[in-house]
């Protein structure tokens, strides 16, 4: 759960679409259990900033319909 070399946490990777939908529940569990907070990566972006940057694109990451919307709604409900 430590940030990688670019400062990205599990939450950043989820926002970037680099996790599979089946990993989503694990990440939700980890965030709630360990009380993870939004942090900024080396580009000074939070996971929510990353998701917002995709705003003009159609929803869906890596062929997973509505995954980005699902992630966004969960972030808003639990982390802000």
N, C-alpha and C positions, 0 to 999 in steps of 0.2 A: 504494500500500500504506500510505499515511499515514491516520491516523484522520480521520473526518469531523468536522463541527462538534459532534456529540454524543459524540465519542470512540470511535465504532464503527469497528472495523477490518474487513477482509474476513472474519475469523473470526466477528465479531459478526453481520455481515450474513448469513453462512451459517447461523448458529444461529437467526436470526430468520426464516429461510425466504425471504429476499429475493434468493436466487440460484437459478438454474435448475440442475437436476440435471446438465446437460451442462457447467456451469461448475465443478462439484465437483472434477473431476480437475485443472483449472487451479489451483484454490486449494490443493489438496493439494501440487501441484508447487511452488508459490510458498512455502508454509509450510516445506517441507523444504529447498528451495534457499536461501532467505534466513533460515532458522532463526527464523521468527516465533514469538513467545511469547504466551501468554495475557496480555492486559492488561485493565484495567477501564475501562469507559466512564464517562460523566458520572453515570450512575445507580449507579456502583460495582458493576457486574455484569460478570463474565467471560462468554465464550461458553458455557461449561459451565453457569453459573448460569442463563442464558437457556434452555438446553435443559431443564434440570431443572424450570424453572417450568412447562413444558408437561406435566409428568408425569401429570396426571390426564386429559389429553386423548388421544384416539386417535393412534397414530403416523401420520405423513403430513403433509407440508407442501405447500400449493398443489396438492393432488391427486396428489402424487408418493408412491406407496406406499412405506413404510419408509424414506423419505429421512432423516427425523429420527433414526431408529435408526442408519442408516448413518453419519451425521455424528457422532453421539454415540460410536459405537464407534471411529471414526477418531480423534477427539479424545482419547479415553482411551488409545489405543495410542501416539500420537505426542507428546502435549503435556503429560501429567501426569507 
